[in-house]
Amino acid sequence: MPERSGPRGAVDDCCDSRAYAGLRFLLLAREESTVRRRRGRDVAECAPDELRSYQAYLLRERKLAVGTVIARVAALRFFFIRTLKRHEFREDLPYPKDHRRLPTVLSLEEVARLINAAGNLLQRALLMTLYGTGMRRTEVSLLKLSDIDSQRMMIRVERGKGGAGRDIPLSPALLETLREYWRWKKPHTYLFPSSERKRGKEQPISDKTVWYACKEAARHAGLTKRVSPHCLGHSFATHLLEAGTDLRTIQVLLGHGDLETTAKYLHLLQRHLRAVANPLEGLPLSRLEGVNRQYHRKKNP
């Protein structure tokens, strides 16, 4: 095989490196192809200002989500900084700012309406598992019967985010629903087996089925908020905080690697927000009855 040299070889070497994750490999390969089409040369030959203008093109013309552009910039930064050792790109190729919205949180009454609006016992069990554990939809879809420990009243998540496992307390109300569901469906391996012929009955349901259960129940419950499996996880964490559970415990239950990720729920605490003493309340203001109702200020006599 001929030796690879120059910019093209640098890209190939980067993609062959074991240290380069599969996702970044795909991202870089796509970026390299796109930049070559737009600029007429390899990505390794591009100057920082050209890559910044390319980033602006993705945001303004392609209208890609900020998170998507961040992932693409991460691939390019890895290539230039780690592979080509061009450390100036650490400053010259910044990440775009991600103005994240606060997550949607349901009230306790809205969660009850959602669960009661489930179309059948399967969907009710899915919704109760999502809210009663804070699990992600993929984690719920992959649950096995062996993960439900009714003796210890724990649910074991074997393949959580990042590959780490964790234990989550099993609510008696959830256990009762899961037992009733088991008597109905009698699953063998996975708690929620697929009913699709293509997947096979011994395979788990797809996480899209979990998503669909949320959307359908929200529609029938008449909820106007954007309800999703993630929304139920956010609601679970927020309601735990409002009940007095400490952040570190919630971090473990949700499987967050960084406490900062869990701390975002502090912004959602209604109890804390209502307890804030607004300085407007302490001002010695005149009574409303004496305030002028006309558009123009009255002239002094």
C-alpha positions in Angstrom: 0.0 0.0 0.0 1.4 3.4 -0.9 2.3 5.8 1.9 -0.2 8.6 2.6 1.3 12.0 2.9 0.1 15.6 3.0 -3.3 16.9 4.2 -5.2 13.9 2.7 -3.0 11.5 4.6 -3.4 13.5 7.8 -7.1 13.1 7.6 -6.9 9.4 6.9 -4.4 8.9 9.8 -6.7 10.7 12.1 -9.6 8.6 11.1 -7.6 5.4 11.6 -6.4 6.3 15.1 -7.9 4.1 17.8 -8.0 7.2 20.1 -10.5 8.7 17.6 -14.0 7.6 18.6 -16.3 6.2 16.0 -18.7 9.1 16.2 -15.9 11.7 15.6 -14.7 9.6 12.7 -18.0 9.9 11.0 -18.3 13.6 11.8 -14.8 14.4 10.6 -15.3 12.4 7.4 -18.5 14.3 6.7 -16.9 17.7 7.5 -13.9 16.9 5.4 -16.1 16.1 2.4 -18.4 19.1 2.9 -15.5 21.6 3.3 -13.8 20.1 0.2 -16.9 20.7 -1.9 -17.3 24.3 -0.6 -13.6 25.3 -0.6 -12.2 23.1 -3.3 -9.4 21.7 -1.2 -8.7 19.5 1.9 -9.9 20.6 5.3 -6.3 20.5 6.6 -5.4 23.4 4.2 -8.1 25.7 5.5 -7.3 28.8 7.5 -9.1 29.5 10.8 -11.2 32.3 9.3 -12.4 30.0 6.6 -13.5 27.4 9.1 -15.3 30.1 11.2 -17.2 31.2 8.1 -18.1 27.6 7.4 -19.4 27.4 11.0 -21.5 30.5 10.3 -22.8 28.9 7.1 -24.0 25.8 9.1 -25.9 28.0 11.6 -27.3 30.7 9.3 -27.8 29.0 5.9 -28.2 25.4 6.8 -30.0 26.4 10.0 -28.6 23.4 11.9 -29.2 23.2 15.6 -26.4 24.6 17.8 -25.8 21.2 19.4 -25.3 19.7 16.0 -22.8 22.4 15.0 -20.9 21.9 18.3 -20.5 18.3 17.6 -19.0 19.1 14.1 -16.7 21.8 15.5 -15.5 19.2 18.1 -14.5 16.9 15.3 -12.6 19.6 13.5 -10.9 20.8 16.7 -9.8 17.3 17.5 -8.3 17.0 14.0 -6.4 20.2 14.1 -5.3 20.3 17.7 -4.7 16.6 18.5 -3.7 15.3 15.1 -2.0 18.2 13.3 -0.7 19.7 16.6 -1.9 23.1 15.6 -2.8 24.4 19.0 -3.7 27.9 17.8 -7.0 26.4 16.7 -8.0 26.1 20.4 -8.5 29.8 20.3 -9.2 30.3 16.6 -12.0 27.7 16.3 -14.3 28.3 19.3 -17.5 26.5 19.9 -20.8 28.4 19.1 -22.7 29.5 22.2 -25.6 27.1 23.1 -28.4 29.1 24.6 -30.2 26.2 26.2 -33.8 26.5 27.4 -34.8 25.3 30.8 -36.3 21.8 30.5 -40.1 21.4 30.6 -41.4 20.2 34.0 -44.9 18.9 34.7 -46.8 19.6 37.9 -47.9 16.6 40.0 -51.4 17.1 38.8 -50.3 17.1 35.2 -48.3 13.9 35.7 -51.4 12.2 37.1 -53.4 13.4 34.2 -50.8 12.0 31.8 -50.6 8.6 33.4 -54.4 8.3 33.6 -54.7 9.1 29.9 -52.5 6.2 28.9 -54.1 4.1 26.1 -53.6 0.7 27.7 -51.8 -1.0 30.5 -48.5 -1.2 28.6 -48.4 2.5 28.0 -49.4 3.1 31.6 -46.5 0.9 32.8 -44.1 2.8 30.5 -45.2 6.2 31.7 -45.1 5.2 35.4 -41.6 3.7 34.9 -40.3 6.8 33.2 -41.7 9.1 35.9 -41.2 6.8 38.9 -37.5 6.2 38.1 -36.3 9.1 36.0 -34.8 6.7 33.5 -34.1 7.6 29.9 -36.3 6.1 27.3 -33.6 3.8 26.0 -32.9 2.5 29.5 -36.6 1.8 30.0 -36.9 -0.1 26.6 -33.9 -2.3 27.6 -35.2 -3.3 31.1 -35.2 -7.0 31.7 -37.3 -9.0 34.2 -34.1 -9.8 36.1 -33.5 -6.0 36.6 -36.6 -5.8 38.9 -35.6 -6.8 42.4 -38.8 -6.8 44.4 -37.0 -8.2 47.5 -34.7 -5.2 47.8 -37.3 -2.9 46.1 -34.7 -1.8 43.6 -34.5 -1.5 39.8 -31.1 -2.2 38.2 -30.0 -0.2 35.2 -27.3 -2.2 33.5 -26.6 -0.2 30.5 -27.0 3.4 31.5 -25.7 6.5 29.8 -21.9 6.2 29.5 -22.1 2.4 30.1 -22.4 2.8 33.9 -24.9 0.8 35.9 -26.9 2.1 38.9 -29.7 1.1 41.3 -33.0 3.1 41.5 -35.5 2.6 44.3 -38.7 0.7 43.2 -41.9 2.4 44.2 -44.6 0.1 45.6 -47.1 1.8 43.3 -44.9 1.1 40.3 -44.3 -2.5 41.4 -48.1 -3.1 41.7 -48.5 -1.8 38.1 -45.6 -3.9 36.7 -47.0 -7.0 38.4 -50.4 -6.5 36.8 -48.7 -5.8 33.5 -46.7 -9.0 33.8 -49.8 -11.1 34.5 -51.3 -9.6 31.3 -48.3 -9.9 28.9 -46.2 -12.5 30.6 -42.9 -11.4 29.1 -39.9 -13.8 29.3 -36.6 -11.8 29.1 -37.3 -8.2 28.4 -39.9 -6.4 30.6 -41.2 -4.7 27.5 -40.8 -7.0 24.6 -41.4 -6.0 21.0 -44.6 -6.8 19.2 -43.1 -6.2 15.8 -42.3 -9.1 13.6 -39.2 -7.5 12.2 -37.6 -7.1 15.7 -38.8 -10.4 17.1 -40.7 -11.1 20.3 -37.5 -11.8 22.2 -36.2 -8.3 21.5 -37.0 -5.2 23.5 -39.4 -2.5 22.2 -37.8 0.4 20.4 -37.3 3.6 22.3 -39.5 5.3 19.8 -42.4 3.2 21.2 -41.7 4.8 24.6 -41.7 8.2 23.0 -45.0 7.5 21.3 -46.7 6.5 24.5 -45.8 9.9 26.0 -47.0 11.8 23.0 -50.3 10.0 22.8 -51.1 10.2 26.5 -50.2 14.0 26.5 -52.6 14.5 23.5 -55.5 12.7 25.2 -54.8 14.4 28.5 -55.0 17.8 26.8 -51.6 18.9 28.0 -50.2 21.9 26.1 -46.6 21.5 27.3 -44.1 19.7 25.2 -44.2 16.3 26.9 -41.6 13.7 26.2 -39.8 10.9 28.1 -37.1 13.5 28.9 -39.8 15.8 30.3 -40.9 13.0 32.8 -37.3 12.6 33.9 -36.9 16.3 34.5 -40.2 16.3 36.4 -39.0 13.3 38.5 -35.8 15.1 39.5 -37.5 18.5 40.2 -40.2 16.9 42.4 -37.6 15.1 44.3 -35.7 18.3 45.0 -39.0 20.0 46.0 -39.6 17.2 48.5 -36.2 17.8 50.1 -33.9 15.2 48.4 -30.3 16.4 48.1 -28.6 17.0 44.8 -26.0 14.3 45.2 -28.7 11.6 45.7 -30.5 12.8 42.6 -27.2 12.8 40.6 -26.8 9.1 41.5 -30.4 8.2 40.6 -30.2 9.9 37.2 -26.7 8.6 36.4 -25.2 12.0 35.9 -21.4 12.0 35.7 -21.2 15.6 36.8 -23.0 17.3 39.6 -23.2 20.5 37.5 -25.6 18.6 35.2 -27.9 17.9 38.1 -27.7 21.4 39.5 -29.8 22.8 36.6 -32.9 21.5 38.4 -32.3 24.2 41.1 -33.5 26.7 38.5 -36.9 24.9 38.3 -37.8 24.8 42.0 -41.1 26.6 42.4 -40.7 26.4 46.2 -37.5 28.3 46.1 -38.7 30.8 43.5 -41.8 31.6 45.5 -39.8 32.1 48.6 -37.7 34.9 47.0 -38.3 38.3 48.7 -39.0 40.7 45.9 -37.5 44.1 46.7 -40.5 45.8 45.0 -42.7 44.7 48.0 -40.7 46.8 50.4 -41.0 50.2 48.5 -43.1 52.9 50.2 -45.4 53.4 47.1 -48.5 55.6 47.0 -51.9 53.9 46.8 -53.3 52.9 43.4 -56.5 54.8 44.0 -54.6 58.1 43.7 -52.7 57.3 40.5 -53.7 59.4 37.4 -55.7 57.5 34.8 -55.0 60.0 32.0 -52.3 59.7 29.4 -50.9 63.2 30.2 -49.6 64.3 33.5 -51.8 66.7 35.3 -50.5 70.3 35.5 -49.8 71.7 38.9 -52.4 74.4 39.8 
